[in-house]
Amino acid sequence: MRNALIVSVMVSTFALAALAQRPGQEGQGGGQRGEQQRGGAQAQQPSRAEAPNRQQRPQSNRDSGVGNWHVPQHGPTAYRGGAPAQPNRTPAHAEQGQPAQQQQPGEQRRSYSDQPNHPEAPHVHAENDRWIGHDTGRNDPHYHLDHPWEHGHFPGAVGPQHIWRLRGGDRERFDVGGYYFQIAPYDYDYVADWLWDSDDIVVYADPDHVGWYLAYNPRLGTYVHVLFLGT
């Protein structure tokens, strides 16, 4: 009888111990399943390769308050100030119907870097859409045209409501949506970092220089004068 009682007590003790361990084991197993579920959710997040196309392109002037795909809500206002400072030499004009030539020997190139880390090119402040550099007035010889609108007016959308994608070409002739433009020769240096087959531009009216438009690059935050060449 004594031996039977000892065996019964031992069996009961083992049974109670097993019951006490089950909740902990189930909780541990549940925690493992929870980690697997969270891991699965993380795996479904888009990878960097799936990010929007604009994030894959080179970023310039980031965190400087210029560019980074900001689009100004308006173009520059007409210049109302006095006569701007002229370069040391006035460039000779090109053949009829063509803009003035590039920077001439001995001519001083203006600086547009008005704040730290701002580009050495005409640009727009993202915080207030202020156009830096468009202050030379209507008589700037660099943008004189003997025959303004020789190829007609640009029939496409002008202003922030439409962003055009560059589809190839170069500074002398580039394509956006089947329309062709030329960069003003005086502005050639300001498009050295444009991506001619992938950058976006926004076209604005030029309130001062007859026959010209302004092409703004949202990635860089810079702009140049462009001449419409037709389709």
Contacts in CASP RR format, 6 or more apart in sequence:
PFRMAT RR
TARGET T0000
AUTHOR 0000-0000-0000
METHOD contacts of the structure
MODEL  1
MRNALIVSVMVSTFALAALAQRPGQEGQGGGQRGEQQRGGAQAQQPSRAE
APNRQQRPQSNRDSGVGNWHVPQHGPTAYRGGAPAQPNRTPAHAEQGQPA
QQQQPGEQRRSYSDQPNHPEAPHVHAENDRWIGHDTGRNDPHYHLDHPWE
HGHFPGAVGPQHIWRLRGGDRERFDVGGYYFQIAPYDYDYVADWLWDSDD
IVVYADPDHVGWYLAYNPRLGTYVHVLFLGT
48 55 0 8 1.000
54 69 0 8 1.000
54 200 0 8 1.000
54 219 0 8 1.000
57 195 0 8 1.000
57 198 0 8 1.000
57 199 0 8 1.000
57 219 0 8 1.000
58 195 0 8 1.000
58 219 0 8 1.000
59 68 0 8 1.000
59 219 0 8 1.000
60 67 0 8 1.000
60 119 0 8 1.000
60 193 0 8 1.000
60 219 0 8 1.000
60 220 0 8 1.000
61 67 0 8 1.000
61 68 0 8 1.000
61 117 0 8 1.000
61 118 0 8 1.000
61 119 0 8 1.000
61 123 0 8 1.000
61 220 0 8 1.000
61 221 0 8 1.000
62 68 0 8 1.000
64 115 0 8 1.000
64 116 0 8 1.000
64 117 0 8 1.000
64 118 0 8 1.000
65 118 0 8 1.000
65 125 0 8 1.000
65 126 0 8 1.000
65 127 0 8 1.000
66 117 0 8 1.000
66 118 0 8 1.000
66 119 0 8 1.000
66 123 0 8 1.000
66 124 0 8 1.000
66 125 0 8 1.000
66 126 0 8 1.000
66 220 0 8 1.000
66 221 0 8 1.000
66 222 0 8 1.000
67 123 0 8 1.000
67 124 0 8 1.000
67 126 0 8 1.000
67 217 0 8 1.000
67 218 0 8 1.000
67 219 0 8 1.000
67 220 0 8 1.000
67 221 0 8 1.000
67 222 0 8 1.000
68 126 0 8 1.000
68 219 0 8 1.000
68 221 0 8 1.000
69 200 0 8 1.000
69 218 0 8 1.000
69 219 0 8 1.000
70 124 0 8 1.000
70 126 0 8 1.000
70 218 0 8 1.000
70 221 0 8 1.000
71 160 0 8 1.000
71 163 0 8 1.000
71 202 0 8 1.000
71 216 0 8 1.000
71 218 0 8 1.000
72 124 0 8 1.000
72 129 0 8 1.000
72 131 0 8 1.000
72 160 0 8 1.000
72 202 0 8 1.000
72 204 0 8 1.000
72 216 0 8 1.000
73 129 0 8 1.000
73 160 0 8 1.000
74 129 0 8 1.000
74 160 0 8 1.000
74 204 0 8 1.000
75 129 0 8 1.000
75 131 0 8 1.000
75 159 0 8 1.000
75 204 0 8 1.000
75 205 0 8 1.000
75 207 0 8 1.000
75 214 0 8 1.000
76 131 0 8 1.000
76 134 0 8 1.000
76 204 0 8 1.000
76 206 0 8 1.000
76 207 0 8 1.000
76 208 0 8 1.000
76 214 0 8 1.000
77 207 0 8 1.000
78 207 0 8 1.000
78 208 0 8 1.000
79 134 0 8 1.000
79 135 0 8 1.000
79 136 0 8 1.000
79 137 0 8 1.000
79 138 0 8 1.000
79 207 0 8 1.000
79 208 0 8 1.000
81 135 0 8 1.000
81 137 0 8 1.000
83 139 0 8 1.000
84 135 0 8 1.000
84 136 0 8 1.000
84 137 0 8 1.000
84 140 0 8 1.000
87 104 0 8 1.000
87 107 0 8 1.000
87 108 0 8 1.000
87 110 0 8 1.000
88 106 0 8 1.000
88 107 0 8 1.000
88 108 0 8 1.000
89 104 0 8 1.000
89 105 0 8 1.000
89 106 0 8 1.000
89 107 0 8 1.000
90 141 0 8 1.000
91 100 0 8 1.000
91 101 0 8 1.000
91 102 0 8 1.000
91 103 0 8 1.000
91 104 0 8 1.000
91 107 0 8 1.000
91 141 0 8 1.000
91 142 0 8 1.000
91 186 0 8 1.000
92 100 0 8 1.000
92 101 0 8 1.000
92 104 0 8 1.000
93 100 0 8 1.000
93 101 0 8 1.000
93 141 0 8 1.000
93 144 0 8 1.000
93 146 0 8 1.000
94 100 0 8 1.000
94 101 0 8 1.000
94 185 0 8 1.000
96 146 0 8 1.000
96 147 0 8 1.000
97 145 0 8 1.000
97 146 0 8 1.000
97 147 0 8 1.000
97 150 0 8 1.000
98 145 0 8 1.000
98 146 0 8 1.000
99 142 0 8 1.000
99 143 0 8 1.000
99 144 0 8 1.000
99 145 0 8 1.000
99 184 0 8 1.000
99 185 0 8 1.000
99 186 0 8 1.000
99 227 0 8 1.000
100 141 0 8 1.000
100 142 0 8 1.000
100 143 0 8 1.000
100 144 0 8 1.000
100 185 0 8 1.000
100 186 0 8 1.000
101 185 0 8 1.000
101 186 0 8 1.000
102 185 0 8 1.000
102 186 0 8 1.000
102 188 0 8 1.000
103 109 0 8 1.000
103 186 0 8 1.000
103 189 0 8 1.000
109 189 0 8 1.000
110 133 0 8 1.000
111 120 0 8 1.000
112 118 0 8 1.000
112 119 0 8 1.000
112 120 0 8 1.000
112 121 0 8 1.000
112 122 0 8 1.000
112 123 0 8 1.000
112 132 0 8 1.000
112 133 0 8 1.000
113 119 0 8 1.000
113 120 0 8 1.000
114 132 0 8 1.000
118 132 0 8 1.000
119 220 0 8 1.000
119 221 0 8 1.000
119 222 0 8 1.000
121 189 0 8 1.000
121 190 0 8 1.000
121 220 0 8 1.000
121 222 0 8 1.000
121 224 0 8 1.000
122 131 0 8 1.000
122 132 0 8 1.000
122 133 0 8 1.000
122 134 0 8 1.000
122 187 0 8 1.000
122 190 0 8 1.000
122 222 0 8 1.000
122 223 0 8 1.000
122 224 0 8 1.000
123 132 0 8 1.000
123 220 0 8 1.000
123 221 0 8 1.000
123 222 0 8 1.000
123 223 0 8 1.000
124 130 0 8 1.000
124 131 0 8 1.000
124 132 0 8 1.000
124 216 0 8 1.000
124 221 0 8 1.000
124 222 0 8 1.000
124 223 0 8 1.000
125 132 0 8 1.000
126 221 0 8 1.000
131 223 0 8 1.000
134 208 0 8 1.000
134 214 0 8 1.000
136 142 0 8 1.000
136 143 0 8 1.000
136 208 0 8 1.000
137 208 0 8 1.000
137 209 0 8 1.000
138 208 0 8 1.000
138 209 0 8 1.000
138 210 0 8 1.000
140 208 0 8 1.000
140 209 0 8 1.000
142 184 0 8 1.000
142 186 0 8 1.000
143 184 0 8 1.000
143 186 0 8 1.000
143 209 0 8 1.000
143 212 0 8 1.000
143 225 0 8 1.000
145 210 0 8 1.000
145 211 0 8 1.000
145 212 0 8 1.000
145 227 0 8 1.000
148 210 0 8 1.000
148 211 0 8 1.000
149 211 0 8 1.000
149 228 0 8 1.000
151 227 0 8 1.000
151 228 0 8 1.000
151 229 0 8 1.000
151 230 0 8 1.000
152 228 0 8 1.000
152 230 0 8 1.000
153 228 0 8 1.000
154 179 0 8 1.000
154 203 0 8 1.000
154 213 0 8 1.000
154 228 0 8 1.000
155 179 0 8 1.000
156 162 0 8 1.000
156 179 0 8 1.000
156 203 0 8 1.000
157 203 0 8 1.000
158 203 0 8 1.000
158 204 0 8 1.000
158 205 0 8 1.000
158 213 0 8 1.000
159 202 0 8 1.000
159 203 0 8 1.000
159 204 0 8 1.000
159 205 0 8 1.000
160 202 0 8 1.000
162 202 0 8 1.000
162 203 0 8 1.000
163 200 0 8 1.000
163 201 0 8 1.000
163 202 0 8 1.000
163 218 0 8 1.000
164 176 0 8 1.000
164 177 0 8 1.000
164 200 0 8 1.000
164 201 0 8 1.000
164 202 0 8 1.000
164 203 0 8 1.000
165 176 0 8 1.000
165 177 0 8 1.000
165 198 0 8 1.000
165 199 0 8 1.000
165 200 0 8 1.000
166 174 0 8 1.000
166 175 0 8 1.000
166 176 0 8 1.000
166 194 0 8 1.000
166 195 0 8 1.000
166 196 0 8 1.000
166 197 0 8 1.000
166 198 0 8 1.000
166 199 0 8 1.000
166 200 0 8 1.000
166 201 0 8 1.000
167 174 0 8 1.000
167 175 0 8 1.000
167 176 0 8 1.000
167 177 0 8 1.000
167 178 0 8 1.000
167 197 0 8 1.000
168 174 0 8 1.000
168 175 0 8 1.000
168 196 0 8 1.000
168 197 0 8 1.000
169 175 0 8 1.000
169 196 0 8 1.000
169 197 0 8 1.000
170 196 0 8 1.000
171 182 0 8 1.000
171 183 0 8 1.000
171 188 0 8 1.000
171 191 0 8 1.000
171 194 0 8 1.000
172 182 0 8 1.000
172 183 0 8 1.000
173 180 0 8 1.000
173 181 0 8 1.000
173 182 0 8 1.000
173 229 0 8 1.000
174 180 0 8 1.000
174 181 0 8 1.000
174 182 0 8 1.000
174 183 0 8 1.000
174 196 0 8 1.000
176 201 0 8 1.000
176 203 0 8 1.000
178 231 0 8 1.000
179 228 0 8 1.000
179 230 0 8 1.000
179 231 0 8 1.000
180 228 0 8 1.000
180 229 0 8 1.000
180 230 0 8 1.000
180 231 0 8 1.000
181 213 0 8 1.000
181 215 0 8 1.000
181 226 0 8 1.000
181 227 0 8 1.000
181 228 0 8 1.000
181 229 0 8 1.000
182 226 0 8 1.000
182 227 0 8 1.000
182 229 0 8 1.000
183 191 0 8 1.000
183 215 0 8 1.000
183 224 0 8 1.000
183 225 0 8 1.000
183 226 0 8 1.000
184 212 0 8 1.000
184 224 0 8 1.000
184 225 0 8 1.000
184 226 0 8 1.000
184 227 0 8 1.000
186 225 0 8 1.000
187 224 0 8 1.000
187 225 0 8 1.000
190 222 0 8 1.000
190 224 0 8 1.000
191 224 0 8 1.000
193 220 0 8 1.000
194 217 0 8 1.000
194 220 0 8 1.000
195 219 0 8 1.000
199 217 0 8 1.000
199 219 0 8 1.000
200 217 0 8 1.000
200 218 0 8 1.000
200 219 0 8 1.000
201 215 0 8 1.000
201 216 0 8 1.000
201 217 0 8 1.000
201 218 0 8 1.000
202 215 0 8 1.000
202 216 0 8 1.000
202 218 0 8 1.000
203 213 0 8 1.000
203 214 0 8 1.000
203 215 0 8 1.000
203 216 0 8 1.000
203 226 0 8 1.000
204 213 0 8 1.000
204 214 0 8 1.000
204 215 0 8 1.000
204 216 0 8 1.000
204 223 0 8 1.000
205 213 0 8 1.000
205 214 0 8 1.000
206 212 0 8 1.000
206 213 0 8 1.000
206 214 0 8 1.000
206 225 0 8 1.000
209 225 0 8 1.000
211 227 0 8 1.000
212 225 0 8 1.000
212 226 0 8 1.000
212 227 0 8 1.000
213 225 0 8 1.000
213 226 0 8 1.000
213 227 0 8 1.000
213 228 0 8 1.000
214 223 0 8 1.000
214 224 0 8 1.000
214 225 0 8 1.000
214 226 0 8 1.000
215 223 0 8 1.000
215 224 0 8 1.000
215 225 0 8 1.000
215 226 0 8 1.000
216 222 0 8 1.000
216 223 0 8 1.000
217 223 0 8 1.000
END
